[in-house]
């Protein structure tokens, strides 16, 4: 289920797939150990190994995704433009945490006014 619904469920912060896997573990524990079912410990062991491998794959995937995301930095800058005849200078725009390239891009657009 996680492989099919994983990206969709990833939109939520709640780890629903871990609940599914642990629920399967407890259900198999009851059905295979406590009840008078004909299945034996071998089947239960295979189920535990399968669930453990599934959890390990999910953990490794999330860890890899988090490692790749550490290299990304996003600076959010919000500028309010008030049109006028004033031509902005580079030093006026860099005081708002813009890089020199970003500030030069705004000047190159020909925007006049204050920010």
C-alpha positions in Angstrom: 0.0 0.0 0.0 2.8 2.4 0.8 4.4 2.0 -2.7 1.0 2.9 -4.3 -0.2 5.6 -1.9 3.2 6.7 -0.5 3.5 10.0 -2.4 -0.2 10.9 -1.7 0.2 10.1 2.0 3.5 12.0 2.1 1.4 15.1 1.8 0.4 14.6 5.4 2.7 14.7 8.4 1.1 11.6 9.9 3.0 8.3 9.1 -0.1 6.3 8.1 2.0 3.6 6.4 3.7 2.8 9.7 0.3 2.3 11.4 -0.7 -0.1 8.6 2.5 -2.1 9.0 2.3 -2.3 12.8 -1.4 -3.2 12.6 -0.5 -6.1 10.2 2.1 -7.2 12.7 -0.3 -7.3 15.6 -3.1 -8.9 13.6 -0.7 -11.7 12.4 0.6 -12.1 16.0 -3.0 -12.7 17.2 -4.0 -15.0 14.3 -0.9 -17.1 14.2 0.2 -17.4 17.8 -2.7 -16.9 20.2 -5.6 -18.4 18.2 -5.9 -22.1 17.3 -5.0 -21.4 13.8 -3.1 -24.1 11.9 -0.3 -21.7 10.8 2.9 -22.0 12.7 5.8 -19.9 13.9 7.6 -20.2 10.6 4.8 -18.2 8.8 4.8 -15.7 11.6 8.6 -15.3 11.4 8.4 -14.7 7.6 5.7 -12.1 8.2 7.9 -10.3 10.8 10.9 -10.4 8.5 8.8 -9.0 5.6 7.4 -6.2 7.8 10.9 -5.4 9.1 12.3 -5.2 5.6 9.4 -3.0 4.6 10.1 -0.7 7.5 13.8 -0.6 6.8 13.1 0.3 3.1 10.8 3.1 4.2 13.3 4.3 6.8 16.2 4.3 4.3 14.1 6.1 1.7 13.1 8.8 4.1 16.7 9.2 5.3 18.0 9.5 1.7 15.3 12.1 1.0 16.2 14.1 4.0 19.9 14.0 3.1 19.2 15.3 -0.3 17.0 18.1 1.1 19.7 19.4 3.4 21.5 20.9 0.4 18.6 23.1 -0.5 18.3 26.6 0.9 15.4 28.9 0.3 15.5 32.5 1.2 12.1 34.1 0.9 12.3 37.8 0.4 9.2 40.0 0.0 9.6 43.4 -1.5 6.9 46.1 -1.8 7.4 48.3 -4.8 6.2 51.9 -4.6 6.4 53.4 -8.1 7.9 56.8 -8.4 10.6 58.6 -10.4 13.4 57.4 -8.1 15.9 55.0 -9.7 16.9 52.3 -7.2 20.6 51.7 -6.5 22.3 48.4 -5.8 23.0 49.3 -2.2 19.4 50.2 -1.6 18.3 46.7 -2.7 21.0 44.6 -1.1 20.0 45.8 2.4 16.8 43.6 2.0 18.9 40.4 1.9 19.0 40.3 -1.9 22.2 39.2 -3.5 24.0 41.6 -5.9 22.8 39.5 -8.9 19.2 39.6 -7.7 19.4 43.3 -7.0 21.0 44.0 -10.4 18.2 41.9 -12.1 15.6 44.2 -10.5 17.5 47.3 -11.7 17.9 45.8 -15.2 14.1 45.4 -15.3 13.9 49.2 -15.3 11.6 49.4 -12.2 11.6 52.9 -10.8 10.5 53.7 -7.3 11.2 52.7 -3.7 11.3 49.2 -2.3 
